[in-house]
């Protein structure tokens, strides 16, 4: 899963580069804000995936204290 998450994060970096270019080119405010919203959603999704992967690993390794903490973080992200 790490490769998939890394690919997702690199895509987000590309989206941010695109936003910077849009801003530099004085593109429409609504277009820029739409792209910012997309990046925020993508970051949230990536964060959830990272926490989910870690929760699975903790469950598998019987690290229950760490698992509890991760699950709390996972469900606090909306």
N, C-alpha and C positions, 0 to 999 in steps of 0.2 A: 504494500500500500504506500510505502514511502515514496516510490518513484511517481506514483499517480498524484500524490499530494504535492511533490516538488514540481511536477509539470503544471499543476493548477496554480501554484504560487508564482511560477515564472510567467504564466499567462496574465495573472493579475498585475505583475510588474509591467508587462507590455501595455495593459490597459491604462495604467497610471502614466506611462510615457506618452500614450495617446492623449490623455487629458491635459498633460503639460503642453503638448503641441497645440491642442485646440485652444487652450488659454492664451498661449503665446501668439496665436494667429487671430485672436479676438473673435472667436466663433461665438455663436449665440449662447447666451447664458443658460437657457433651458437645455440645450444639447449637452453642455458641460455638466450641468447638474444631473442630468439623466445618466451620464457615464459614471459620475461619482457614486450615484445610488447603486449602479451595477457593480462597481468595485466593492462597495460596502457589503453588499449581499454576497459577493464571491468570497470576501475575506471571512465573513461569518460562516459560510459553508466550509471553507478550508479549516477554520478553527474547530468546528464541530467534528470534522473528519479526523483531525489530529487527536482530539480528545477521545473520540470513539475508538480509534486504533489503540490508544494507550489503555483505555478501559478494558478492551479485549485482552491485551497483553497482561494487564494486572490480574484479571480474572483467571487467565490461564496459569499464571505464576503464583496464584493464591496470595496476592498482596492486597488483602482486603482493606486495610487502612487507606492505602493510596487509591484504591478503587472507589471508596466512598467519597474521597475528596474530588476525584475526577468526575464522578457522576453528578455531584453537586454543581460543579462548574459547567458541565454539559447541559444540565437542565436549566441553569440560570441564563444561558445564552438563548436569546429569542430573536 
